Amino acid sequence: MLYRPLGATGLTVSEIGFGCASWWGKPAFAERSALGLVHAALDLGVTLFDTGASYSGGEAEPRLGRALKGRDVSRLVIASKAGTYAAGRGRVGRDFSAAAVRASAERSLKTLGLESLPLLQLHGPMRSELNDELLGALAELKARGLIRAAGVNSFDPAVIDHAIGLTGIDAVMIDYNVLRPERAPLIARAAAAGKGVLAGMPLAMGHTGLKVAKIRGIQDLWYAARGLVRHRGEVRAGARFGFLHRLGGMTGSQAALAYVLANAGVSAAVIGTTRLAHLREDLAASGMALPAQVARRIEAAQTGSA
Ligand SMILES: NC(=O)c1ccc[n+]([C@@H]2O[C@H](COP(=O)([O-])OP(=O)(O)OC[C@H]3O[C@@H](n4cnc5c(N)ncnc54)[C@H](OP(=O)(O)O)[C@@H]3O)[C@@H](O)[C@H]2O)c1
């Protein structure tokens, strides 16, 4: 596993992080398997674990806490999120008031069993919500030693662009993958400003391989439903990248990760998986170079000239 600096935070992260979200955090996914994935990731050198207070109906963060119990967390970068909360029946509530974010950070520390959270990210704030009061609360959490760094997670380029200019924001998490080459200038600006950049959904949620058509377990039904209900654009666009899965020398997921990690502005790609074999395959992508002819084919598929 290779490691990269998280911007100017002074923190170092494994260039592939493990996302504790979605199906991984759901009670329907066996606790033993979920914890086993975190432990395998630790054994394979992963030091970055990303979760959120509202992930998996509020179940992901405490599950990560249980996975980390008794482990040496001193060199880990545990990242969580505030500003959203599980509001019951699968709904996610929002509250970006300074008081709510402060209380959420304090709850996350208890849930995760940590004295200090290496990275607290605001989970999808609007630009107007990134006000002085909220930034003051983040500064206060840092001053109290409750968080080490603060970030903004958004898939809205205008919000990220604004966040890059904010002094108290140390890192951003955006959606960057073969389907999102347009994020590259934003990543360059963030890196130039000394911000850490986490690439969320680096495998395009698995949609490069027409995942919706491959049902082998209950999680695949859930992924397929999520894709068809909320991410039809990605499913359609992903169909152009089926060639990634027929390369030889590297798997489609490894090629997708090599593409993301070829961007020097990216601090880490944060993957999600529920399968040990996938985890091993994905982590083996660290240090893999993207062959020039594959990069050209990706570009052709991105511009529609393939
Ligand atoms: N998605 C979002 O809206 C979002 C938002 C904010 C932050 N994030 C962060 O980004 C992380 C990753 O996001 P994500 O899980 O949505 O997207 P992702 O990592 O791009 O893709 C995950 C999908 O890829 C599949 N996959 C993983 N490795 C594979 C392999 N080697 N071969 C075939 N399929 C493979 C997984 O299925 P299996 O379980 O079968 O491996 C899953 O369906 C999250 O955990 C979170 O920390 C995501």
The ligand as an SDF file (V2000), in Angstrom:
LIG
                    3D

 48 52  0  0  0  0  0  0  0  0999 V2000
  -22.0800    6.8990   -3.1040 N   0  0  0  0  0  0  0  0  0  0  0  0
  -22.2260    8.0700   -2.4910 C   0  0  0  0  0  0  0  0  0  0  0  0
  -23.2360    8.7770   -2.6740 O   0  0  0  0  0  0  0  0  0  0  0  0
  -21.1130    8.6010   -1.5890 C   0  0  0  0  0  0  0  0  0  0  0  0
  -21.2860    9.8510   -1.0660 C   0  0  0  0  0  0  0  0  0  0  0  0
  -20.3280   10.3740   -0.2500 C   0  0  0  0  0  0  0  0  0  0  0  0
  -19.2100    9.6450    0.0770 C   0  0  0  0  0  0  0  0  0  0  0  0
  -19.0470    8.3980   -0.4070 N   0  0  0  0  0  0  0  0  0  0  0  0
  -17.8810    7.6370    0.0410 C   0  0  0  0  0  0  0  0  0  0  0  0
  -17.3300    6.8910   -1.0150 O   0  0  0  0  0  0  0  0  0  0  0  0
  -17.2800    5.5200   -0.6110 C   0  0  0  0  0  0  0  0  0  0  0  0
  -17.4070    4.6400   -1.8100 C   0  0  0  0  0  0  0  0  0  0  0  0
  -18.6310    4.9160   -2.4620 O   0  0  0  0  0  0  0  0  0  0  0  0
  -19.5430    3.8010   -3.1040 P   0  0  0  0  0  0  0  0  0  0  0  0
  -19.4130    2.5290   -2.3300 O   0  0  0  0  0  0  0  0  0  0  0  0
  -20.8730    4.3740   -3.2970 O   0  0  0  0  0  0  0  0  0  0  0  0
  -18.9080    3.6420   -4.5530 O   0  0  0  0  0  0  0  0  0  0  0  0
  -17.6770    2.8370   -5.2110 P   0  0  0  0  0  0  0  0  0  0  0  0
  -16.6130    2.5290   -4.2310 O   0  0  0  0  0  0  0  0  0  0  0  0
  -17.3450    3.6090   -6.4260 O   0  0  0  0  0  0  0  0  0  0  0  0
  -18.3670    1.4930   -5.6940 O   0  0  0  0  0  0  0  0  0  0  0  0
  -18.8390    0.5220   -4.8150 C   0  0  0  0  0  0  0  0  0  0  0  0
  -19.4660   -0.5560   -5.6660 C   0  0  0  0  0  0  0  0  0  0  0  0
  -18.4390   -1.1980   -6.4010 O   0  0  0  0  0  0  0  0  0  0  0  0
  -18.4850   -2.5950   -6.1280 C   0  0  0  0  0  0  0  0  0  0  0  0
  -17.0970   -3.0960   -6.1120 N   0  0  0  0  0  0  0  0  0  0  0  0
  -16.1010   -2.7800   -5.2540 C   0  0  0  0  0  0  0  0  0  0  0  0
  -14.9750   -3.4270   -5.5760 N   0  0  0  0  0  0  0  0  0  0  0  0
  -15.2710   -4.2030   -6.6490 C   0  0  0  0  0  0  0  0  0  0  0  0
  -14.5430   -5.1280   -7.4320 C   0  0  0  0  0  0  0  0  0  0  0  0
  -13.2540   -5.3530   -7.1870 N   0  0  0  0  0  0  0  0  0  0  0  0
  -15.1740   -5.7640   -8.4570 N   0  0  0  0  0  0  0  0  0  0  0  0
  -16.4780   -5.5250   -8.7170 C   0  0  0  0  0  0  0  0  0  0  0  0
  -17.2350   -4.6580   -8.0150 N   0  0  0  0  0  0  0  0  0  0  0  0
  -16.6340   -3.9980   -6.9910 C   0  0  0  0  0  0  0  0  0  0  0  0
  -19.1880   -2.7490   -4.8050 C   0  0  0  0  0  0  0  0  0  0  0  0
  -19.8780   -3.9980   -4.7760 O   0  0  0  0  0  0  0  0  0  0  0  0
  -19.4020   -5.2160   -3.8030 P   0  0  0  0  0  0  0  0  0  0  0  0
  -19.9720   -4.9170   -2.4770 O   0  0  0  0  0  0  0  0  0  0  0  0
  -19.9640   -6.3930   -4.4940 O   0  0  0  0  0  0  0  0  0  0  0  0
  -17.8870   -5.2140   -3.8180 O   0  0  0  0  0  0  0  0  0  0  0  0
  -20.1910   -1.5930   -4.8640 C   0  0  0  0  0  0  0  0  0  0  0  0
  -21.3380   -1.9570   -5.5810 O   0  0  0  0  0  0  0  0  0  0  0  0
  -18.4180    5.3770    0.3970 C   0  0  0  0  0  0  0  0  0  0  0  0
  -18.2780    4.2430    1.2160 O   0  0  0  0  0  0  0  0  0  0  0  0
  -18.2810    6.6540    1.1480 C   0  0  0  0  0  0  0  0  0  0  0  0
  -17.2370    6.5370    2.1060 O   0  0  0  0  0  0  0  0  0  0  0  0
  -19.9840    7.8650   -1.2590 C   0  0  0  0  0  0  0  0  0  0  0  0
  1  2  1  0
  2  3  2  0
  2  4  1  0
  4  5  1  0
  4 48  2  0
  5  6  2  0
  6  7  1  0
  7  8  2  0
  8  9  1  0
  8 48  1  0
  9 10  1  0
  9 46  1  0
 10 11  1  0
 11 12  1  0
 11 44  1  0
 12 13  1  0
 13 14  1  0
 14 15  2  0
 14 16  1  0
 14 17  1  0
 17 18  1  0
 18 19  2  0
 18 20  1  0
 18 21  1  0
 21 22  1  0
 22 23  1  0
 23 24  1  0
 23 42  1  0
 24 25  1  0
 25 26  1  0
 25 36  1  0
 26 27  1  0
 26 35  1  0
 27 28  2  0
 28 29  1  0
 29 30  1  0
 29 35  2  0
 30 31  1  0
 30 32  2  0
 32 33  1  0
 33 34  2  0
 34 35  1  0
 36 37  1  0
 36 42  1  0
 37 38  1  0
 38 39  2  0
 38 40  1  0
 38 41  1  0
 42 43  1  0
 44 45  1  0
 44 46  1  0
 46 47  1  0
M  CHG  2   8   1  16  -1
M  END
$$$$
